[in-house]
């Protein structure tokens, strides 16, 4: 029989120089419970303590942190007092973890099958042919079209959606009683997000699996959560049944999270983009290897006007990031042409800059932010060290970033701070086109809205042209003048944003629009559709 997960008055602090508890608690008085077969959502902004709570359950805290109070029980087992050998039988077995960035969790030198066989051996006693057959069965269960091929694949050969499915199979391999899911869909498009949530929902109903689902997006769990707990500054500040909390939140913080998740279409008046095109793609293709199966982009033709914001939509693996790299020049196109016509007829390579999806991966962890921001300016012999510092200070002011962060390393900064720093670094080179590749997908709703509004202000003040690559329909609707949809490396639809969301023409476009679960009425989320079991695939 499945066990109940119970946290009572959990407290976590940093260790002082002597190894004892010191400073203000990072988690204080955290109490929650998850019953077998129950889906509980733990919601909060970045830094609120959500991930710290889940890692405490597995006793996988960073070495500088320690549990200083309270208890964590899985059934009769007190995890806070269990010895390491006993914990190792629980981790990945009775208590499994589903991580946010699956490709960072896999060993790049091992196949997916090799990863799956380890928990099957440790927790199910399966080896050899039986382990292989079970691995294939698990991949089929989580939606791999060709699971026999999937077990032979390496992590880098999978799209984001397939990697998350493989991570889900890995979590389920140990036959867990309880699953901790830490932002497992934040980097996925809406279609894949719904599929992963449906998969988890099905597993908890069929297996009696309890799920503690960690997210910053209240709307994403509306159709699945039984209860919602809201966390802020290391404390649970509100909890209740999902339908009640999502429609009648009691705390201002919960109301702010809901408001930030509602990215209404922009109603601002802004000048129409100029007719002059600054970027023209003509039949651009990209192929890896000689086989046609290695084609990632095929006959992509698009244009971008001065001052325009173009949204590029598509599921994981559709070729969006490959397209961005081809435009910037990080990955040369295999066919077609990319024409850049900037002010004054210049063709300088720095006129197009890319803001990456994962800000923590965009910086060298060994370098301070100051050193990272100075790097792109060092080739400029016309700038003295003082002039470089002046440019950096001006760029930080543009993105509203505290100059004191310059002497910190990436690991000491939040995701929102690092994303501002990536934008500042791009602005240093005075670009005319800024490509944002899922630039806010890993950020909480409050930080996401701040960054989006920052980009809109910079676009307006600098008359930038923007390409916003995203799987988030609300972001594209909020930001963009036009929308282009990619499917299997091809452009299947281009339309004005208003027309696209009112009446998408291509079947894939309609599927993307329909996958936006929550709906809006009188300025508030209505959960009539979101709570409809039909949307859960039941």
N, C-alpha and C positions, 0 to 999 in steps of 0.2 A: 504494500500500500504506500502511496506517495506521502511524503512528509510535508509539514508546514514550515515555512521560513519565517522566523520571528526575530526582529531587531528591537531591543529595549534599551533606551537611553544611551545609545552608542555615542562615544566621544573619541575623537581623533585629534592629536596634537603633533606638532613638530618636536623632535628631540633637541634638547639643549646640548651644550658642549660636553656635558658629562654623561650624556645618553639618557637623561631623565626627561620628563615632560616639561615643555616650556612654551611660553607665549599663549596667545589667544587660541581657543579650540577652533579647528577647521570644520569639525562636525560636533554639534552639541545637542544632546538630548534627542537624537534621531530614533524614533520608534515607528515601526511599520510591520505589517504581516502580509504574507501572500499564502493563500490556501491552495491546495491541489486543484488544478483546473481553472484557477482564477487568473485573469489578466489585469495586472495593476500597473498603471502608468506613473512614473516618477518624473515630473516635469519641472524645468527651471532653466534659467539662462546660464551661459558659460561661467564657470567659477562658483556655481551655487553649491556644489558638493555632490552632484549626482553620481559621477564616475567614481569618486572617492568612496561613496557608500557601497557601490557594487564591488569594488576591489577589496573593500574591508571584509565583505562576505567571504571572499576567497583567500583572505589573508595575503594579498598580493600588493601591499602598499609599498611605495618607494622607501628605500632604507632610512631616509631622514624623518619618516613619519611612524607613528605608533598608535595603537588603540590604547586609550588610557581610561576607559570606563564603559560600562554597559555590557551587553551580551548579544551574541548572534547565534541562534539555534536553528538547526535543521533537524526537525523531529526532536529526538532526545539528545542529539549531539551538540555540545556547545563548541562552536567553531573558534571562539576567541581563546579557548583553553586547550584545544586539541593539539597533539604533537604533530610534527611535520610528516612522519610516515602516514598517520591517519588522514591528514589533510590531503596528501597525494592520492589517496584512494577516493576522496570526495571530489577533488577538482577534475573536471572533465568527465566524471562519473555521475554521482548523485546530483551534483551542482555544476552546471555547465555555463559557459560564458560565450556570448555572441558579440564580437567586437565591431567597432565603428568602421575601421579601415582594414578590410580583410587582407588586402595584398601585403600590408605591412606585418600581418600576423603569420603569414605563411613563410616557410623557408624557401627562397627562390630556387634553391638547388635540388628540391625534392618535388616529385610529382604529387598531384592531388591524391592519387591512390595511396602513395606512401604515407601521406599525412593521416588518411583515414584508417589505415591499418593499425596505427599505434594505439588509439583508444579502443579499437576493436579487440586488440590483444590484451590490453591492460584491464579493461572493464567488462569485456564479454568473453574473454578466453578464446577468441577466434584466431586462427593462423592459416597460412597457406591459401589453398583454393577457397576455403570457407570465408576467410577474411576478404578475399578479392570479390567473391560473389556478393557478400554483404555490402561492400563498398559500392559496387555497381547498383545494388538495390537502393541504397541511401541516395545516390545521385539521381536516380530515376524518381525517387520520392520527392525530392526538392525541385524537380522540374528540368533536369538535363535532358535534352532531346536525344543525345547519344551518350549515355552514361559510360559505356565501354570505352569510348574515346576520351571521355572526361577524366577517367582515372589515370590516363597516360599523359594528360596535359600538365604543364607547369603553370604556376600562378600568373606569370606575365602573359600567358597565352589566353587568359580569360578576360572578358569584359568585366566592368564593375559589378553588374548584376549577377553574372555567372559566378564571380568570386564570392559574392555574398551568399549565393545559394550553396556553394561548396563549403563555406564557413558554417552555414546552418547544418549541413550534413555532418560536418565534423563535430558540432556541438551535440547533435542527436545520436552520434555513434556510441556514446557511453551510456545510452538509455537513461538520461537524467530524470530526476523527479522535479527539479526546479531549473529554470533557465533565466539567466541574467542577460538581457539584450541591451547593449549600450549603443544607442544611436545607430542601429544597424541599417537604416534606410536613408540617412541624411544625405548621402552622396548619390542616391539613385533617382531616376526619373519617376514620375507619378505612376506610370504603368507598372514598373518593376517594384516600386514601393508598395503598391496595392497587392501585387503578387506575393511578395515576401510576407506582408502582414496576413494575407489569407493563409499562407503556408503555416505560419506560427499559430494562427487561430485554429486551423484544422488540427495541428499537432496537439494543442492543449485540450481540445475537445475529445480527440480519439485516444490520447495517452493519459489524460488527466494531468498534463504537464502544467505546473504553475509558472507564470511568467512575470518577472519584474522588468518592465519595458521602460528604458530611460530615453527621454527625448526632450528637445527644446520646443517642439512644435505641437501645441495642444490640438490643433485641427487634425493632425495625422492619425491620432489614436481615437478619434471620436467614435468611429464605427466598431471598435474592438475592445476598448477598455471597460472593465466592470467598475473599477474605482480609479480615481486620479488623486495623486498626492503632489502638492506644489512645494518645491524646495527653494529657499533663498538664504544666502549667507550661511550655509551649513545647518539650517534648521528646516523642519517641516512646518510651513506656515498656514497650510490649508489642506483639507482632504475631504472627500465625499464621493458619492456615486457619480459616475462620469456625466450622465445627462444633467444632473443637478448642478455640478460644479461648472460645466462648460456653458451653461445658460444663465446661471445666477451665481457667479463668483462673489465671495464675500470680501476678499482682501484686494487692496489697490494693486498689489503686485500681480495677482492672477489676472485682474482686468487688463493690466498693461501687457501681459503675455498674449492675451486674446486679441487685443487691439493691434499688436505688432504683427500677429499672424494674418491679419486681414489687410492684405496689400490691395487696396482698391485701385482700379485703373486711375492713372494720373489725370487730373482735371486741369492742371496748370496750363496757362497759355504760353506757348513758346514759339519762336519764329520757325517757319517751315524750313526744312533743309534746303540748301542751295541746289540748283539743278546740276552744278558741276560735280562730276564723279571724281573721287580721289582714289578709288580702288575698284578695279574691274578684273574679275576672274572669268576666264573663257575656257570652258571644257577642261577644267583641271582634274587630273587623275593622280592617284597614288597607289602603287603596287609594291608589296614586299615579296621578294622572290619572283620566280618566273611563272608560277601557276596562277591561273585566273582566280583561284580560291584565296589568293593573297591580296586581292584588290580591296582597298579600304575606301578610296574615293573614285568616283567614275563620272566624268563629264559634268563637273560642278561649274555652273555659270551663275555668278552673282555680281552685283554692283553695290557700292556704298558711296553716298553723296556726302559732301562737306556739311558737317553739323548734324548728320543723321545718326540715329541709334537703330541698328539692325539686330533683331533677335534671331539666334539660330537654335532651333529646337530639335530634339531627337533623343531616342533612348540610348542607354549605355551601349557602346559598340557601333553606333551609327556613323562614326567618323568625325564627330565634332572637334575633338582635340587635335586629331591629325590635320584637319583643315586649318585650325589656328596656327599650328606649327609650320605648315606650308606657307601661310600668308606672311608670317614673321621671318621665315627663312631658316628656322631651326631644322626643318626636314624638307629637302627639295622635292618638288612635285615630279612625278614620273612623266606626266604629259600635260598639255595645255599651257596657258600663259597666265601670269599674274601681273597686271599693269598697275603701277603706282604713279599717280599724277598729283604731286603736292604743290603747295604754294611756291611760286617762283620757279616751277619746273624742276625742283630739286628731287633727287632720287636717293637721298641719304638713307642708309639702312636703319638708322635709329628713329626714323619718322613713324614707324609702327612698333608699338610696345605691347607686351603680353603680361597680363596679371594672372598668375597661376591659381589653380583651384585650392591647393594645399599650402597655406602660407608657411607652415613649419618646414615644408620641404623646399621652399624657395630660398632659404638662407642657409649658409654654412653654419652649423651649430657651434663651431669653434670660434667664430668671429663675432665681434660686437656689431650692433646695428650700424654704428658709425663707420666701421671698416667696410661693411657690406654696401653702404650707401656711397662711400667714397670710391669704390671700385670702378663703377661705370664712368666716373669723371676723370680718372687718372690718365687715360689716353689723350685727354684734351690738353695739349701743351699751351694753349692760349689762356688757361686758367691757372692762377697762382693758388697755393694752399688756402690762403684767406678767401679767395673768390669761391673755391670749392665749398668751404665751410658756409659761406653766405648762401650759396645755392641750396645746400642741404637744409639750412635753417629755414629758408623760404619754402621749400617743399614740405617740411614738417608742419609749418604754419598752414599751408594749403590743405593738408589732410587732418588738421587739428590734433596733432600728436605731440605729446609732452617731450620736449628736448632732453629731459633727464633719462629717457629710455635709450638714448644713443649709446650709452656705455653699458647697456645690458646685452646679454646674449639671447638668441631666439627662445631658448628654453625657459627664460625668465619672463616672457611676455605672453599675454593672452592671444587667442586667435584673432580677435578684433584689432588689437594693437599691431600684430604682425601683418594683417591684411592692409591696414592703413600704410604700413611701412613699405609694402610691395607697390602700392599705388604711388607713394612718394618717390620710390626709386625709378618707377617708369616716367614720372613727370620730370625728373632731373634731366632727361635727354630731350625734352621739349617735343614730344610726339604730336603728330596730327591725327593719328588713329590709335585708339586704345582698344585692345581685345581683352575682354574679361572672360576667362574660361572657368565657368562655375565658381566665380570669385566669392560667392557668399553661401555656397551649398553646405559648408561645414560649420556655419555660424548659427548661433541661436537667433530667434526671431527679432529680439530687440536690437542686437548688434547688426543683423542683416539689414534692417530698415535704415539704421544709421549709415551704413556703408553705401547702400543704394542711393540715399539722399545726397551723400557726399559726392558720388559719381555724377549724379544729375547736376549738382552745382558746378563741379569742375567742367563738365561738358558744356554747360551754358556759358561760363565765364571765359573758357579758352576756345570756344567754338570747335571742340573736338568732335571727331566722328568716332562712334563706339560700335563695336560688335559685341553683343552680350550673348555668350554661349551658355545655355542653361537647360536643365530638364524641368525647371520649376515654372509652371504656366503662370503663376501669379507674378513672379519676377518679370517675365517677359511682357505680360500685360501692363504692368506698372511702369516699365522703363521704355518700351520700344515704339518706334514709328512703323516699322515693318517687321514681318516675321518670315523666316525661311525654315522649312522643315526638311531634315535629312532622314533618310531611311536606307539602310544598307549602303551608305556612301553616295547616294543620289539625292538631289534636290527634288522633292515630290510636290512642293507647293511653296509659292511666294505670294504674300498678300499684305495689305495694310492691316495693322494690328486690330483695329475695330472690326473690319470685315472678317478677319480670320476667326476671331472668337465668337462672332455672331453666326457665321455659317462656314465652318471649315469644309473644304471641298474634297480632299483626299481621305480615304478610309482611315489611314494611319493618323492623319491630323484629327479626325473626329474621335479616334480612340484616345489620343493624348488629352484632348479637351474634356472628354467624358470622364477621364480618370481623376479629375479634380473633384474629390468626394464632397467636401463641405459646400453649402450654398449660402447665400446671403439674403436676408429679408429685413427691411427696416433698420439696416445698419448693424444687425446682430447675426451671429451664426445661428442657423436653424439646423437642428440635428435630426429632423424627420427623415431625410434621405440618408444621412450619415449613419443613423442607428438602424437602418433598414437591413435586415439579414441578407436580402438579395445582393446587396453591395458587398457583403462579406464572402459571397460565393457559396453560401449555405443553402 
